[in-house]
Amino acid sequence: MPLQIIDAARVQALEYLSIAEVSNLCEIEQDEVRELMDYGALQSDMVVGDEVFFAVQRVHCLKVACNQRRDYDLDLFSVVLVIGYLQEIDALKQQISVYQALSRSTAH
Protein backbone atom coordinates (compact mmCIF):
# COMPACT_ATOMS: atom_id res chain seq x y z
CA MET A 1 0.00 0.00 0.00
CA PRO A 2 1.40 3.43 -0.88
CA LEU A 3 2.65 5.64 1.93
CA GLN A 4 0.45 8.73 2.12
CA ILE A 5 1.79 12.13 3.16
CA ILE A 6 0.01 15.48 3.38
CA ASP A 7 1.76 18.30 1.51
CA ALA A 8 0.73 21.44 3.42
CA ALA A 9 1.72 23.72 0.53
CA ARG A 10 -0.71 22.01 -1.84
CA VAL A 11 -3.17 20.88 0.85
CA GLN A 12 -3.69 17.50 -0.66
CA ALA A 13 -2.63 13.96 0.01
CA LEU A 14 0.33 12.78 -2.03
CA GLU A 15 0.84 9.09 -2.45
CA TYR A 16 4.29 7.61 -2.64
CA LEU A 17 5.20 4.25 -4.13
CA SER A 18 8.18 2.07 -3.26
CA ILE A 19 10.45 0.53 -5.90
CA ALA A 20 8.58 -2.77 -5.52
CA GLU A 21 5.23 -1.04 -6.03
CA VAL A 22 6.51 0.86 -9.07
CA SER A 23 7.88 -2.40 -10.44
CA ASN A 24 4.49 -4.11 -10.05
CA LEU A 25 2.51 -1.16 -11.40
CA CYS A 26 4.68 -0.73 -14.50
CA GLU A 27 5.30 -4.45 -14.97
CA ILE A 28 9.10 -4.11 -15.01
CA GLU A 29 11.83 -5.60 -12.85
CA GLN A 30 13.04 -3.74 -9.75
CA ASP A 31 16.53 -3.70 -11.26
CA GLU A 32 15.12 -1.89 -14.29
CA VAL A 33 13.57 0.74 -12.00
CA ARG A 34 17.01 1.25 -10.45
CA GLU A 35 18.57 1.47 -13.94
CA LEU A 36 16.06 4.15 -14.89
CA MET A 37 17.12 6.03 -11.77
CA ASP A 38 20.78 5.63 -12.79
CA TYR A 39 19.96 7.01 -16.26
CA GLY A 40 18.27 9.99 -14.59
CA ALA A 41 14.90 9.19 -16.16
CA LEU A 42 13.26 8.58 -12.77
CA GLN A 43 14.02 10.59 -9.66
CA SER A 44 12.99 9.57 -6.18
CA ASP A 45 10.90 11.95 -4.11
CA MET A 46 11.61 10.56 -0.67
CA VAL A 47 14.00 8.19 1.07
CA VAL A 48 13.09 6.55 4.37
CA GLY A 49 15.93 4.47 5.71
CA ASP A 50 17.06 2.35 2.78
CA GLU A 51 13.67 2.51 1.05
CA VAL A 52 13.22 4.84 -1.94
CA PHE A 53 9.78 6.29 -2.76
CA PHE A 54 8.35 8.00 -5.82
CA ALA A 55 5.37 10.36 -6.04
CA VAL A 56 2.49 8.80 -7.92
CA GLN A 57 2.40 11.72 -10.39
CA ARG A 58 6.02 11.03 -11.37
CA VAL A 59 5.26 7.39 -12.13
CA HIS A 60 2.52 8.20 -14.65
CA CYS A 61 5.02 8.87 -17.48
CA LEU A 62 6.93 5.71 -16.58
CA LYS A 63 3.74 3.64 -16.76
CA VAL A 64 2.91 5.03 -20.22
CA ALA A 65 6.50 4.51 -21.41
CA CYS A 66 6.48 0.91 -20.16
CA ASN A 67 3.24 0.27 -22.06
CA GLN A 68 4.96 1.62 -25.19
CA ARG A 69 7.92 -0.65 -24.45
CA ARG A 70 5.69 -3.72 -24.45
CA ASP A 71 3.68 -2.62 -27.48
CA TYR A 72 6.72 -1.79 -29.63
CA ASP A 73 9.36 -4.10 -28.08
CA LEU A 74 11.61 -1.21 -27.00
CA ASP A 75 14.81 -1.55 -25.02
CA LEU A 76 15.27 0.18 -21.65
CA PHE A 77 17.22 3.11 -23.09
CA SER A 78 14.34 3.81 -25.48
CA VAL A 79 12.07 3.93 -22.42
CA VAL A 80 14.35 6.66 -21.04
CA LEU A 81 13.81 8.71 -24.21
CA VAL A 82 10.04 8.15 -24.16
CA ILE A 83 9.85 9.22 -20.49
CA GLY A 84 11.72 12.43 -21.32
CA TYR A 85 9.36 13.24 -24.18
CA LEU A 86 6.28 12.47 -22.10
CA GLN A 87 7.51 14.70 -19.27
CA GLU A 88 8.18 17.51 -21.73
CA ILE A 89 4.69 17.12 -23.23
CA ASP A 90 3.14 17.24 -19.73
CA ALA A 91 5.09 20.41 -18.90
CA LEU A 92 3.95 22.04 -22.16
CA LYS A 93 0.33 21.08 -21.46
CA GLN A 94 0.58 22.73 -18.04
CA GLN A 95 2.00 25.91 -19.60
CA ILE A 96 -0.81 25.99 -22.15
CA SER A 97 -3.37 25.66 -19.35
CA VAL A 98 -1.79 28.60 -17.50
CA TYR A 99 -1.75 30.73 -20.65
CA GLN A 100 -5.35 29.85 -21.45
CA ALA A 101 -6.44 30.76 -17.92
CA LEU A 102 -4.58 34.06 -18.16
CA SER A 103 -6.09 34.91 -21.54
CA ARG A 104 -9.59 34.15 -20.23
CA SER A 105 -9.08 36.35 -17.17
CA THR A 106 -7.74 39.29 -19.21
CA ALA A 107 -10.46 38.96 -21.86
CA HIS A 108 -13.18 39.84 -19.34
Secondary structure, DSSP 8 states (H G I E B T S, - for coil): --EEEEETTTTEEEEEEEHHHHHHHHT--HHHHHHHHHHTSS--SEEETTEEEEEHHHHHHHHHHHHHHHHHT--HHHHHHHHHHHHHHHHHHHHHHHHHHHHHHHH-
